[in-house]
Amino acid sequence: MCRNITILRGLEPAATPEEIEAGARQYVRKISGIRQPSAATEEVFERAVATIAVATAELLDELPPRKQPPTTVPPMRRHAGRP
């Protein structure tokens, strides 16, 4: 598992579309081995990110609430609290 992908289920407030997309993007980077898409791979890369983001949002909407919040904070929330 990619250590950069954090748990989004159970966040308060709920995971934002930007956080979901960031997780999807990290997943696609990891499994494809493409860190920065080229002109030849950009379309399929972005399509995969969008597909996974939609599936992730659906999954998070349909799962029951967590009994405990996640132990880690998503990177976007970590940076938002800094001055």
N, C-alpha and C positions, 0 to 999 in steps of 0.2 A: 504494500500500500504506500502511496506517496505521502510522505510525512507533511507535505505542504497543504494537503486538503484537510480542512477542519470540519468538524461536525456542525451542521447547520440546523438540525432538528432540535427544537426545544429552546431556541434563542428567544430572549425577551428584549426588545420587540423582535418579532419574527424576522427570519432572513429576508433581506432585500433582494430585488432582482439583480442588482449589481453583485452581491455576494454569491448568489446562485451562479451567475455567469462566470465569475472568477473561479469558482470551484470547477465548473464545467471546462473552462479553458485550461486549468491546470491538469485536469484529467486527460484531456485530448493531447496536451503536450507530452504527458508522461507515456501514454500508450502508443502515440505515433512516433515519438522520438524527435519531433519537430519543435524546436524552441521558438523559432521565429519563422513563420511561413513565408515562402518565396512566392513570386507571382504564379508559379506553376502549381503551388499547393494551397494558396490562400483561400480560394473558393470552397474547396472540399473541407478544409480545416474549419473555416467559419461556419459552414453548414453543420458540421459535426458538433461544434460548440453550441449552436442554437438548438439542435435536436436534444442534446444532453441537458441543456438548461431547462427546456420544456419538460422533459421527463423528470428531472430533479424537482422542479416546482410542483408537478403533479404528485410525486411521491411524498414530499413534505406536507402537502395539503391533505393527503389521504391517510397518513400514519396517525395513530393515536398520540396524544401528548406524552412527553417524556416525564418520568417520575422525578428525575433530577436534571438540572441544567447541564449542558456540556462542560467539561473541565477546562477546555481551551476557548479562547476568544478569537474569532476570525480576524485575520490581519487587517481588514478594512476598519474594524472597530478599534483595534489596538492603536492605529495611527490617528484615528479621529479624536482620541482623548488627549493627544499631545498638544502643547501650546505652539 
